[in-house]
Amino acid sequence: MMELDNIECISSSDGMDDEEGAAHHLPHHFLKPHHGGSGNGVGVGVVGIGGIPAPVITPTTSVHELLECPVCTNSMYPPIHQCHNGHTLCSTCKSRVHNRCPTCRQELGDIRCLALEKVAESLELPCKYFSLGCPEIFPYYSKLKHEALCNFRPYNCPYAGSECSVVGDVPFLVAHLRDDHKVDMHTGCTFNHRYVKSNPREVENATWMLTVFHCFGQYFCLHFEAFQLGMAPVYMAFLRFMGDENEERNYRYSLEVGSNGRKLIWEGTPRSIRDSHRKIRDSHDGLIIQRNMALFFSGGDRKELKLRVTGRIWKEQPNPDAGVCIPNLCS
C-alpha cells in the first residue's frame, strides 16, 4: 500500500467518544413447529422413496441438525439431496464432493430427500440476525430472502486499504478501525485537512487515507485517495455513512478545496457503507480534482502536493409548516 507522506488534521476536537465494540457471534437457527408438531420435533418415516432410508428425528436429534448440511454447515434448501443410506447434503456441496456422500462415501446419484423438504415447509424461524436486534420470524423458505436485505445484518469493514474481511455492527467496526487499522478519529461536523505528498507525479491506484468523524450520534468515514481515471491521474474525496441506506438521506455534506482565489465545491449525500468503497469511487460520487488543478491549488513550483480540504456535515430536518427540509448544523 502506498500512502500519502503526511496528513495534518485541524479540528475543533481531537477526541472521540470511547465506545468499546464487541464482536457478535451470529447464532444458529432456532426452529419452531408451525403446524402443531410434537415437542421433540417432527417424525419422518424410516423408509423413503423407493425403499431408500429417510432421516429419522429422534428425541436427541433436533430438526435444525437434520437441516444442517454436513459439509458447509449451512441450512439446506431444496433440492436437498441424499445418498442410498439416507445421509443428506445441500445442492451446492453435492458438486464439491464429486457426487460422493461425505458420510459413507457411497455414490449420491440424483435422489431428493422430499420428506425433509416437507418438514422444512412446516417450520418458522427467527432471522439469524436476531441477536443484533431483528425481531422477525419467517417460514423456512422465506428466511434467506429476508436475511439478504435485513437491516440488522452486519456491515463489512469500510477500510479501503486492505482486503479486510471483518464484519460487525457499527460500534464494533468503529473500535476495529481505531485499534486495528489505526484510523484517526475526530468528533465534530466540520473538518479542515491538509494532504501533503512530496512527489505527486507518482500516482498509483489505491493510494488512500481514511478518517472517521462522530457527529449527530452517528459515524462518518472521510476518504481521500489518488488513482488513475483512464489515463489521467486524479484525487478524490468522499464521505460514507456508517449506517443503512434508509438513514443516509437524513444527512448532507460539503467538501471544498481551493487556493489563489479559486475553489471547487462538492455537495452531496454520504453513501452508506452498505455500498462498497469501490462502487462509490467508480461512480465518481464525490469531489474529484484533476492533478493539474491540484498542483495549481498547491501553489509554489508545483513539485509538491499541498491540498487543503475543508468540509462540514449537517442533518436535514423536515419543516412541518413548509413541507421541506432545513439544515441543522451542529455547533
Buried (B, 14 or more C-beta within 10 A) or exposed (E): EEEBEEBEBEBEEEEBEEBEBEEBEBEEBEBBBBEEBEEEBBEBEEEBEEEBBBBBBEEEEBBBBBBBBBBEEEBBBBBBBBBBEBBBBBBEBBEEBEEEBBBEEEEBEEBBBBBBBEBBEBBBBBBBBBEBEBEBBBEBEEBEEBBEEBBBBBBBBBBBBEEBEBBBBBBBBBBBBBEEBEBBBBBBBBBBBBBBBEEBEEBEEBBBBBBBBBBBEBBBBBBBBBBEBEEEBBBBBBBBBBBBEEBBEBBBBBBBBBBEEEEBEBEBBBBBBBBBBEEBBEEEBBBBBBBEBBBBBBEEEBEBBBBBBBBBBBBBEEEEEEEEBEEEEBE
